[in-house]
Amino acid sequence: EVQLVESGGGVVRPGGPLRLSCAASGFTFDDYGMSWVRQAPGKGLEWVCGINWNGDSTGYADSVKGRFTISRDNAKNFLYLHMYSLRVEDTAFYHCARGASGAGMNWFDPWGRGTLVTVSS
Amino acid sequence: SYELTQPLSLSVALGQTASITCGGNNIGSKNVHWYQQKPGQAPVLVIYRDNNRPSGIPERFSGSNSGNTATLTISRAQAGDEADYYCQVWDRYTGVFGGGTKLAVL
């Protein structure tokens, strides 16, 4: 069974850092690009960033560019999101999602259940 | 930046057809994907590349895309179809989602 499980969420003060992890199983991880998508409580979906199959190509939403870094460890089947200079408006559930190819710029399937990040003083 | 516009809400009678629109500048030139999200759950892909259904998605779900509008059509709506629906495209290496449509089945 293809599965994505996020972890690492929690409460962090504005300006602080946090690292999220996504454990992938049930498929050949390095065949696929991956993305992080977030959803503020009660709000819609927002694409955050993406990475291709081998990590040499990444892209970011303007709202997080320069503050967030996406990376992957294909040997361990893990995706990461390193978040810095966090803002109150970064409060959201963060989902990892698999792209449909190595580049990853297509549809997202499947998605993880998400991990909640709360930025608050 | 590229924007996708969806109606905030839509209601459909049980057994009838719901059409959820997704508007964007020349969206017909892009591949559009649709997701269903029920409360407390992760989004699920229901249509990819305009009009393709993943395995396990009922034939009642279909899609179209032309000009400035893409449409997700749900035929013979069931109570279990009540959910939020999001369209999604890629624009200049950036993922873009519509604001989402809450579908109520009456």
HADDOCK unambig.tbl for C-alpha pairs under 7 A between the chains (distance, minus, plus):
assign (segid A and resid 44 and name CA) (segid B and resid 99 and name CA) 5.62 0.50 0.50
assign (segid A and resid 44 and name CA) (segid B and resid 100 and name CA) 6.14 0.50 0.50
assign (segid A and resid 45 and name CA) (segid B and resid 97 and name CA) 6.38 0.50 0.50
assign (segid A and resid 46 and name CA) (segid B and resid 97 and name CA) 6.37 0.50 0.50
assign (segid A and resid 47 and name CA) (segid B and resid 95 and name CA) 5.52 0.50 0.50
assign (segid A and resid 47 and name CA) (segid B and resid 96 and name CA) 6.43 0.50 0.50
assign (segid A and resid 59 and name CA) (segid B and resid 93 and name CA) 6.76 0.50 0.50
assign (segid A and resid 59 and name CA) (segid B and resid 94 and name CA) 6.82 0.50 0.50
assign (segid A and resid 61 and name CA) (segid B and resid 94 and name CA) 6.70 0.50 0.50
assign (segid A and resid 105 and name CA) (segid B and resid 90 and name CA) 6.73 0.50 0.50
assign (segid A and resid 107 and name CA) (segid B and resid 33 and name CA) 6.16 0.50 0.50
assign (segid A and resid 107 and name CA) (segid B and resid 48 and name CA) 6.40 0.50 0.50
assign (segid A and resid 109 and name CA) (segid B and resid 45 and name CA) 6.16 0.50 0.50
assign (segid A and resid 110 and name CA) (segid B and resid 44 and name CA) 6.95 0.50 0.50
assign (segid A and resid 111 and name CA) (segid B and resid 42 and name CA) 6.23 0.50 0.50
assign (segid A and resid 111 and name CA) (segid B and resid 43 and name CA) 6.60 0.50 0.50
assign (segid A and resid 112 and name CA) (segid B and resid 42 and name CA) 6.44 0.50 0.50
assign (segid A and resid 113 and name CA) (segid B and resid 41 and name CA) 6.55 0.50 0.50
assign (segid A and resid 113 and name CA) (segid B and resid 42 and name CA) 5.00 0.50 0.50
